[in-house]
Amino acid sequence: MIIRICQKIFCMPFSLLPNYDITPFTTFGVPTYAEYAFPIASETDLHTLVSHAHDMPPEWFILGGGSNILFSRPIRGLTLLVDIRGIEHLHEDTREVVLRVGAGESWDPFVSYCVTNGYGGVENLSLIYGSVGATPIQNIGAYGTEVSEVIEYVETVDLQTGEDVTFSREDCRFGYRTSIFKSPAYRRYFITHVVYRLSKNPQVNTSYRSLQTALATKDISSPTIADVRRTVIELRQSKLPDPAQVGNAGSFFQNVHVSQAFFAELQKTFPDIPSFSITRDIIKVPAAWLIEYCGWKGYREGDAGVWPYQPLVMVNYGKAGGQDILDLSERVRTSVWNTFGLWLEREVTVY
Ligand SMILES: Cc1cc2nc3c(=O)[nH]c(=O)nc-3n(C[C@H](O)[C@H](O)[C@H](O)COP(=O)(O)OP(=O)(O)OC[C@H]3O[C@@H](n4cnc5c(N)ncnc54)[C@H](O)[C@@H]3O)c2cc1C
């Protein structure tokens, strides 16, 4: 089978990279190989690839910055490495700017570019890892802001047909850490560019309590977007491990949303359980608190662990395999289920 695929690949106008080590392209840092890899630098690369699909391995996987994925086994088939670059100004006036950004640009340097140029809207999302192309997928969010607030539309190539398809903000069906691109039927769309509408007269969003407190501690009463970016970075660095030092993918689980009635029942047994109102009937329960209550904060088994300063984060202290981290995370969520009857959904994609 492998010999047959290699022969076919040999006949194609480009070559795939066999047995490719993608460990450095992931923030968990667990050793992982792709059966074949191919960097995508433009839509044309995708069109060419799709037109040769009959000669390709049948399974395709898209890898951005690898900061929201845990690999528990080698990646079969073809891994597409997102490498489409560039920031293009589509429109600019005195009030706003519309930027079309290549999916392979790194997110945080893009945020830095915006803040330096006075474009507001993404400063609360500072120091989130990964690529621009992945930002709509789970509608990245932090410190009271979600990226869907500034996304105008998303450009994709359908990997089944080779067609260019644009998704408006409404088409994306954004929700809490989710969008249409998370559903299995839409994984065939390779996001090539994201278009953002940013304000040149930004209203900073300091509604998030810990951000407000940190700004107040620094005596900043009228923060600029640069103040917000700096403070968010400081807050994140105090809580989250730097993937260059300790492998991780940020929050491993999502916060839990429950009905008011269910929450009232929980409160009878757990009077200290924290909560935040989302709507009149929907309550958010912080997953970090649930995990800590079950005694996992700082727990370590070999090189797999639960981060001592933020128990939502599963970590690789060095030589943990993907399966070790996955096994530990399953025990964490089973114990939360057994204690509270709440099932933690993963934020990280497990492959
Ligand atoms: C320390 C740390 C802190 C973090 N904090 C936050 C946070 O505060 N908020 C938050 O929301 N996230 C956070 N994350 C998670 C992560 O950084 C984001 O989800 C990020 O958007 C993932 O981008 P990526 O390029 O690394 O995606 P990857 O991990 O490479 O991919 C994620 C998924 O998207 C798919 N995909 C990637 N690129 C494309 C594309 N161009 N087209 C189609 N599909 C694609 C992949 O197949 C995969 O299923 C954090 C991660 C780390 C390591």
The ligand as an SDF file (V2000), in Angstrom:
LIG
                    3D

 53 58  0  0  0  0  0  0  0  0999 V2000
   -0.5280   28.7960   26.8070 C   0  0  0  0  0  0  0  0  0  0  0  0
   -1.7790   28.7750   25.9460 C   0  0  0  0  0  0  0  0  0  0  0  0
   -2.8090   29.6400   26.2600 C   0  0  0  0  0  0  0  0  0  0  0  0
   -3.9870   29.6260   25.4720 C   0  0  0  0  0  0  0  0  0  0  0  0
   -4.9820   30.4760   25.8140 N   0  0  0  0  0  0  0  0  0  0  0  0
   -6.1300   30.4970   25.0950 C   0  0  0  0  0  0  0  0  0  0  0  0
   -7.1850   31.4090   25.4150 C   0  0  0  0  0  0  0  0  0  0  0  0
   -7.0660   32.2170   26.3290 O   0  0  0  0  0  0  0  0  0  0  0  0
   -8.3110   31.3730   24.6760 N   0  0  0  0  0  0  0  0  0  0  0  0
   -8.4710   30.5150   23.6300 C   0  0  0  0  0  0  0  0  0  0  0  0
   -9.5250   30.5630   22.9820 O   0  0  0  0  0  0  0  0  0  0  0  0
   -7.4960   29.6300   23.2900 N   0  0  0  0  0  0  0  0  0  0  0  0
   -6.3320   29.5960   24.0030 C   0  0  0  0  0  0  0  0  0  0  0  0
   -5.3370   28.7060   23.6950 N   0  0  0  0  0  0  0  0  0  0  0  0
   -5.6040   27.6800   22.6540 C   0  0  0  0  0  0  0  0  0  0  0  0
   -5.0590   28.0060   21.2630 C   0  0  0  0  0  0  0  0  0  0  0  0
   -3.9540   28.8620   21.3160 O   0  0  0  0  0  0  0  0  0  0  0  0
   -6.1000   28.5960   20.3160 C   0  0  0  0  0  0  0  0  0  0  0  0
   -7.2400   27.7620   20.2540 O   0  0  0  0  0  0  0  0  0  0  0  0
   -5.5530   28.7920   18.9030 C   0  0  0  0  0  0  0  0  0  0  0  0
   -6.4950   29.5020   18.1260 O   0  0  0  0  0  0  0  0  0  0  0  0
   -5.2030   27.4790   18.1820 C   0  0  0  0  0  0  0  0  0  0  0  0
   -4.5040   27.8480   17.0060 O   0  0  0  0  0  0  0  0  0  0  0  0
   -3.5090   26.8640   16.2670 P   0  0  0  0  0  0  0  0  0  0  0  0
   -3.0840   27.5400   15.0100 O   0  0  0  0  0  0  0  0  0  0  0  0
   -2.4190   26.4540   17.1770 O   0  0  0  0  0  0  0  0  0  0  0  0
   -4.4580   25.6470   15.9270 O   0  0  0  0  0  0  0  0  0  0  0  0
   -4.0830   24.1000   15.8980 P   0  0  0  0  0  0  0  0  0  0  0  0
   -3.8450   23.6290   17.2880 O   0  0  0  0  0  0  0  0  0  0  0  0
   -3.0020   23.8540   14.9080 O   0  0  0  0  0  0  0  0  0  0  0  0
   -5.4380   23.4860   15.3430 O   0  0  0  0  0  0  0  0  0  0  0  0
   -6.6320   23.5040   16.0980 C   0  0  0  0  0  0  0  0  0  0  0  0
   -7.7420   22.9050   15.2240 C   0  0  0  0  0  0  0  0  0  0  0  0
   -7.9890   23.7660   14.1330 O   0  0  0  0  0  0  0  0  0  0  0  0
   -7.7550   23.1130   12.8700 C   0  0  0  0  0  0  0  0  0  0  0  0
   -7.1060   24.1180   12.0040 N   0  0  0  0  0  0  0  0  0  0  0  0
   -5.9670   24.8330   12.2860 C   0  0  0  0  0  0  0  0  0  0  0  0
   -5.7300   25.7270   11.3010 N   0  0  0  0  0  0  0  0  0  0  0  0
   -6.7100   25.5700   10.3860 C   0  0  0  0  0  0  0  0  0  0  0  0
   -7.0090   26.2050    9.1290 C   0  0  0  0  0  0  0  0  0  0  0  0
   -6.2430   27.1750    8.6110 N   0  0  0  0  0  0  0  0  0  0  0  0
   -8.1230   25.7910    8.4480 N   0  0  0  0  0  0  0  0  0  0  0  0
   -8.9290   24.8160    8.9450 C   0  0  0  0  0  0  0  0  0  0  0  0
   -8.6820   24.1690   10.1120 N   0  0  0  0  0  0  0  0  0  0  0  0
   -7.5860   24.5470   10.8270 C   0  0  0  0  0  0  0  0  0  0  0  0
   -6.8910   21.9070   13.1960 C   0  0  0  0  0  0  0  0  0  0  0  0
   -7.0920   20.8610   12.2600 O   0  0  0  0  0  0  0  0  0  0  0  0
   -7.3780   21.5500   14.5860 C   0  0  0  0  0  0  0  0  0  0  0  0
   -8.5400   20.7720   14.5170 O   0  0  0  0  0  0  0  0  0  0  0  0
   -4.1190   28.7180   24.4030 C   0  0  0  0  0  0  0  0  0  0  0  0
   -3.0440   27.8550   24.0910 C   0  0  0  0  0  0  0  0  0  0  0  0
   -1.8840   27.9060   24.8410 C   0  0  0  0  0  0  0  0  0  0  0  0
   -0.7550   26.9870   24.4880 C   0  0  0  0  0  0  0  0  0  0  0  0
  1  2  1  0
  2  3  1  0
  2 52  2  0
  3  4  2  0
  4  5  1  0
  4 50  1  0
  5  6  2  0
  6  7  1  0
  6 13  1  0
  7  8  2  0
  7  9  1  0
  9 10  1  0
 10 11  2  0
 10 12  1  0
 12 13  2  0
 13 14  1  0
 14 15  1  0
 14 50  1  0
 15 16  1  0
 16 17  1  0
 16 18  1  0
 18 19  1  0
 18 20  1  0
 20 21  1  0
 20 22  1  0
 22 23  1  0
 23 24  1  0
 24 25  2  0
 24 26  1  0
 24 27  1  0
 27 28  1  0
 28 29  2  0
 28 30  1  0
 28 31  1  0
 31 32  1  0
 32 33  1  0
 33 34  1  0
 33 48  1  0
 34 35  1  0
 35 36  1  0
 35 46  1  0
 36 37  1  0
 36 45  1  0
 37 38  2  0
 38 39  1  0
 39 40  1  0
 39 45  2  0
 40 41  1  0
 40 42  2  0
 42 43  1  0
 43 44  2  0
 44 45  1  0
 46 47  1  0
 46 48  1  0
 48 49  1  0
 50 51  2  0
 51 52  1  0
 52 53  1  0
M  END
$$$$
